[in-house]
C-alpha cells in the first residue's frame, strides 16, 4: 500500500515553474529517496506535502484520501534550514516541541531523556541551545522530529554537517524506524547514502520527475547487457577474443590487487550463454579472476539521467 501519492502536481512562482506535473507514489514502510540537482523542485514538493504551501493544480493523497491539514500531525519534518531558539535551554525546548506534537510533559521528558542518552547529548539538557555545536543541534532536531512516532518522516539533507560517525548513527536510526513501521522520505545529494538505505527513489530535474523506481532494479538495469571482467594479462588480447560477442569496451581502473578490469557491452542478439562460453575460451589468453554483471552506482544513474534529460529539452 502507498502511504503517499502525489498526482500531477504543478507549482509556479512569478513565472518560474517549480514543479511541472509531478507524480510519485511512496510505499508504506519504505525509505524513499527524493533526488535532484539544486533548484530542481524537491524542497517545493516537500513543502506542499507538509501543507506549508499549496499546489497550483494536482493533489496529494495520504493513506488513501486527499490530504488535509489534520494529516500533518502524522508527519515528522526535519527541514534543511535548521531552527532552534538559541536562548532556550536544550531540554526545555525539546519538551516544548514534543508537547506541540501531543505528548504530555511527563511522557515527553521521559522519552527525550532516552533519546538524548542514546545520542550522547544528555549532559547538554540544561545548556542553552547557543552553546551547542551544529552537529549536536542537528541531533536535537532529529530527536524532536521522530519522537511522536509519526507514520511518515521527511528529512531534507539529514546528513549535512555530520561527521562520518554521527552520519552513520543517523542512518542506523532511520533503518530502525523503518523496521518499526515508519515510512521515510529524505532528500539528499549523498548518493552513497541512497545506495545504503533507500528502497525506492524519484529523481527530479528541471521541475519534472524524470526517473522513479526500486533502487536495486535501477542499479541493475541501468547498465543492461554490460559486464565487468577482472583478469591478469594483456587487455588488448582479451578484447580481441571477446569481439564476436561485444560491441564496446571500457578499460576500468585496476582492482585493489593491481589486476586489470574491463567493462564490455554485449552485442545485440548475443546471449549471456554465448558470452560466458567466449569468456571461458579467452582464459587461455589471460588469467580471468572475475566475471559479473555490471551494477551502476546511484552516482552514475544520477549523472546520466540528468544529462540525458537536459540534452532532450
Wavefront OBJ file of the C-alpha trace (Angstrom):
o trace
v 0.000 0.000 0.000
v 1.169 3.529 -0.774
v 1.105 5.871 2.214
v 1.622 8.923 -0.007
v 0.631 9.658 -3.587
v 1.462 12.842 -5.447
v -0.710 13.240 -8.528
v 0.082 15.690 -11.346
v 1.245 18.464 -9.021
v 2.169 21.817 -10.581
v 3.545 24.903 -8.836
v 4.861 28.195 -10.231
v 6.293 31.323 -8.603
v 6.315 34.618 -10.553
v 6.708 32.884 -13.879
v 9.187 30.283 -12.603
v 7.883 26.722 -12.822
v 8.938 24.920 -9.626
v 7.019 21.684 -10.285
v 5.734 20.578 -13.676
v 3.082 17.841 -13.477
v 4.988 15.764 -10.893
v 3.596 12.405 -9.780
v 5.059 9.767 -7.478
v 3.961 7.039 -5.067
v 5.660 6.266 -1.743
v 5.151 2.679 -0.486
v 4.359 2.271 3.208
v 7.230 1.117 5.404
v 9.988 2.028 2.934
v 12.838 4.527 2.754
v 12.240 6.744 -0.266
v 14.947 8.984 -1.710
v 13.968 12.289 -3.304
v 16.889 13.267 -5.522
v 17.781 16.052 -7.909
v 20.142 18.970 -8.570
v 19.820 22.206 -6.613
v 16.738 24.111 -7.721
v 15.093 21.057 -9.276
v 11.924 21.388 -7.162
v 12.496 18.917 -4.308
v 12.025 21.380 -1.450
v 8.900 22.848 -3.076
v 7.411 19.356 -3.248
v 8.266 18.699 0.398
v 6.632 21.985 1.417
v 3.472 21.029 -0.471
v 3.344 17.620 1.231
v 3.651 19.374 4.611
v 0.861 21.872 3.774
v 3.307 24.762 4.111
v 2.310 25.832 0.609
v -0.380 24.666 -1.791
v -0.058 23.338 -5.347
v -1.495 25.326 -8.236
v -3.011 22.097 -9.529
v -2.902 18.386 -8.784
v -3.352 16.706 -5.421
v -1.614 14.822 -2.614
v -3.189 11.691 -1.126
v -2.254 10.461 2.353
v -3.255 6.976 3.493
v -5.669 6.709 0.568
v -7.524 10.016 0.988
v -6.958 13.561 -0.155
v -4.540 15.056 2.322
v -5.816 17.630 4.820
v -4.186 19.818 7.449
v -5.159 17.241 10.088
v -2.912 14.666 8.410
v 0.159 16.815 9.055
v 0.197 15.656 12.698
v 1.151 12.216 11.366
v 4.233 13.652 9.636
v 7.615 14.413 11.174
v 9.522 17.010 9.146
v 13.178 17.962 9.507
v 13.851 20.870 7.106
v 17.246 21.650 5.637
v 17.138 25.087 7.251
v 17.509 24.139 10.911
v 15.911 26.388 13.533
v 16.118 26.295 17.337
v 15.591 29.129 19.821
v 19.147 29.956 20.827
v 18.412 31.375 24.287
v 16.250 28.470 25.489
v 17.690 25.508 27.331
v 18.062 22.393 25.194
v 15.839 20.106 27.260
v 13.210 22.801 27.806
v 12.970 23.451 24.086
v 12.811 19.761 23.181
v 9.943 19.258 25.649
v 8.187 22.308 24.148
v 8.340 20.831 20.636
v 7.257 17.399 21.885
v 4.195 18.874 23.594
v 3.250 20.588 20.326
v 3.097 17.069 18.882
v 0.630 15.963 21.560
v 2.864 14.377 24.221
v 2.358 15.177 27.898
v 5.203 16.901 29.717
v 5.996 13.742 31.708
v 5.962 11.448 28.650
v 7.984 13.932 26.605
v 10.632 14.299 29.310
v 10.961 10.556 29.812
v 11.233 9.739 26.095
v 13.529 12.655 25.344
v 15.979 11.636 28.050
v 16.167 8.156 26.492
v 16.921 9.632 23.096
v 19.400 12.175 24.484
v 21.282 9.371 26.205
v 21.298 7.286 23.006
v 22.713 10.258 21.065
v 25.225 11.077 23.837
v 23.880 14.595 24.486
v 22.124 14.107 27.843
v 24.769 16.213 29.582
v 23.610 19.175 27.488
v 19.999 19.036 28.747
v 20.342 22.220 30.845
v 22.673 24.074 28.476
v 21.467 26.849 26.203
v 20.973 25.993 22.542
v 23.533 28.615 21.509
v 26.205 26.536 23.274
v 25.586 23.514 21.043
v 27.749 22.658 18.067
v 25.989 22.398 14.715
v 26.080 18.600 14.894
v 24.585 18.470 18.389
v 21.844 20.915 17.403
v 21.007 18.657 14.448
v 20.778 15.674 16.787
v 18.275 17.565 18.939
v 16.154 18.412 15.903
v 16.272 14.851 14.618
v 15.061 13.605 18.003
v 12.105 16.017 18.226
v 11.180 15.131 14.643
v 10.847 11.381 15.330
v 9.770 11.445 18.986
v 5.999 11.216 18.416
v 6.443 8.192 16.099
v 4.764 9.690 13.018
v 3.623 7.473 10.155
v 5.687 9.497 7.673
v 9.092 11.094 8.283
v 10.548 13.650 5.880
v 14.206 14.636 6.166
v 15.710 17.336 3.945
v 19.502 16.769 3.706
v 19.632 14.999 7.113
v 23.367 14.181 6.925
v 24.519 17.707 6.104
v 27.234 18.824 8.526
v 27.618 15.454 10.244
v 30.949 13.688 10.579
v 31.015 10.050 9.320
v 30.428 8.564 12.797
v 27.324 10.632 13.514
v 26.060 10.272 9.945
v 26.247 6.501 10.428
v 24.385 6.832 13.743
v 21.586 8.664 11.935
v 21.461 6.030 9.187
v 21.142 3.282 11.789
v 18.266 5.100 13.487
v 16.499 5.637 10.157
v 16.743 1.911 9.439
v 15.373 1.114 12.912
v 12.434 3.467 12.330
v 11.692 1.716 9.047
v 11.848 -1.680 10.782
v 9.314 -0.377 13.319
v 6.887 0.580 10.543
v 7.678 4.206 9.760
v 7.914 5.432 6.178
v 10.824 7.758 5.443
v 11.322 10.271 2.645
v 14.639 12.006 2.504
v 16.098 14.497 0.113
v 19.840 14.254 -0.313
v 22.816 14.771 -2.611
v 24.704 11.927 -0.913
v 24.430 9.080 -3.418
v 26.268 6.577 -1.224
v 23.581 7.062 1.434
v 20.925 6.367 -1.173
v 22.579 3.055 -2.039
v 22.891 2.120 1.638
v 19.390 2.823 2.915
v 16.896 3.681 0.160
v 14.397 1.180 -1.185
v 12.974 3.473 -3.878
v 13.834 6.837 -5.417
v 12.431 9.617 -7.527
v 14.804 11.872 -9.444
v 13.515 15.375 -10.189
v 15.232 17.561 -12.780
v 14.049 20.867 -14.229
v 10.869 20.607 -12.131
v 9.848 17.204 -13.559
v 10.006 13.607 -12.390
v 12.476 12.040 -14.835
v 13.100 8.722 -13.080
v 11.387 6.618 -10.403
v 11.840 3.059 -9.252
v 13.328 0.488 -6.923
v 16.997 1.249 -6.213
v 18.316 -2.259 -6.838
v 16.303 -2.632 -10.047
v 17.567 0.703 -11.349
v 21.179 -0.112 -10.469
v 20.974 -3.487 -12.171
v 19.118 -2.429 -15.316
v 20.682 0.977 -15.958
v 23.751 -0.867 -17.267
v 21.726 -3.565 -19.033
v 23.799 -6.038 -21.095
v 27.055 -4.759 -19.611
v 29.551 -6.976 -17.772
v 32.767 -6.430 -15.818
v 35.794 -8.738 -16.110
v 38.786 -8.842 -13.757
v 41.972 -10.524 -15.001
v 45.742 -10.534 -15.231
v 47.297 -10.252 -18.663
v 47.111 -8.077 -21.776
v 43.761 -6.196 -22.055
v 44.159 -5.926 -25.833
v 44.411 -9.699 -26.176
v 41.270 -10.219 -24.096
v 39.274 -7.623 -26.027
v 40.336 -9.235 -29.296
v 38.988 -12.602 -28.095
v 35.695 -11.038 -26.983
v 34.960 -9.043 -30.135
v 32.496 -11.680 -31.530
v 30.057 -11.037 -28.649
v 30.833 -7.442 -27.559
v 30.409 -4.154 -29.403
v 32.169 -1.824 -26.951
v 34.813 -1.988 -24.242
v 35.875 0.315 -21.449
v 39.144 -0.141 -19.585
v 38.495 0.378 -15.856
v 40.914 1.213 -13.075
v 42.801 -1.820 -11.684
v 41.325 -3.516 -8.631
v 42.899 -3.283 -5.192
v 45.408 -6.014 -6.079
v 46.605 -4.389 -9.296
v 44.649 -6.695 -11.597
v 43.191 -5.323 -14.829
v 39.479 -4.722 -15.309
v 37.358 -4.052 -18.366
v 33.669 -3.364 -18.877
v 32.006 -4.627 -22.043
v 28.608 -4.245 -23.680
v 27.113 -7.363 -25.250
v 26.288 -7.149 -28.967
v 22.575 -7.096 -29.750
v 21.463 -10.676 -30.372
v 24.265 -12.263 -28.363
v 23.078 -14.377 -25.452
v 24.592 -14.439 -21.948
v 25.409 -18.100 -22.607
v 27.415 -17.185 -25.706
v 29.252 -14.532 -23.729
v 30.111 -16.980 -20.941
v 31.390 -19.501 -23.488
v 33.674 -16.953 -25.188
v 34.876 -15.667 -21.806
v 35.783 -19.226 -20.775
v 37.665 -19.774 -24.032
v 39.562 -16.493 -23.517
v 41.061 -17.893 -20.340
v 43.977 -19.314 -22.306
v 44.968 -15.768 -23.319
v 44.649 -14.108 -19.910
v 44.057 -15.312 -16.362
v 40.433 -14.470 -15.590
v 39.643 -13.785 -11.945
v 36.130 -12.332 -12.007
v 33.159 -12.081 -14.380
v 29.972 -10.336 -13.247
v 27.048 -8.290 -14.474
v 27.728 -4.554 -14.153
v 25.858 -2.750 -11.394
v 25.538 1.018 -11.829
v 26.188 3.264 -8.859
v 23.491 5.778 -7.930
v 26.012 8.471 -8.809
v 26.269 7.005 -12.350
v 22.483 6.904 -12.647
v 22.031 10.434 -11.299
v 24.570 11.967 -13.690
v 23.417 10.045 -16.769
v 19.705 10.654 -16.197
v 20.167 14.382 -15.595
v 22.485 14.776 -18.603
v 20.106 12.887 -20.902
v 17.092 14.860 -19.680
v 18.894 18.201 -20.110
v 20.055 17.229 -23.606
v 16.499 16.303 -24.653
v 14.903 19.573 -23.554
l 1 2 3 4 5 6 7 8 9 10 11 12 13 14 15 16 17 18 19 20 21 22 23 24 25 26 27 28 29 30 31 32 33 34 35 36 37 38 39 40 41 42 43 44 45 46 47 48 49 50 51 52 53 54 55 56 57 58 59 60 61 62 63 64 65 66 67 68 69 70 71 72 73 74 75 76 77 78 79 80 81 82 83 84 85 86 87 88 89 90 91 92 93 94 95 96 97 98 99 100 101 102 103 104 105 106 107 108 109 110 111 112 113 114 115 116 117 118 119 120 121 122 123 124 125 126 127 128 129 130 131 132 133 134 135 136 137 138 139 140 141 142 143 144 145 146 147 148 149 150 151 152 153 154 155 156 157 158 159 160 161 162 163 164 165 166 167 168 169 170 171 172 173 174 175 176 177 178 179 180 181 182 183 184 185 186 187 188 189 190 191 192 193 194 195 196 197 198 199 200 201 202 203 204 205 206 207 208 209 210 211 212 213 214 215 216 217 218 219 220 221 222 223 224 225 226 227 228 229 230 231 232 233 234 235 236 237 238 239 240 241 242 243 244 245 246 247 248 249 250 251 252 253 254 255 256 257 258 259 260 261 262 263 264 265 266 267 268 269 270 271 272 273 274 275 276 277 278 279 280 281 282 283 284 285 286 287 288 289 290 291 292 293 294 295 296 297 298 299 300 301 302 303 304 305 306 307 308 309 310 311 312 313
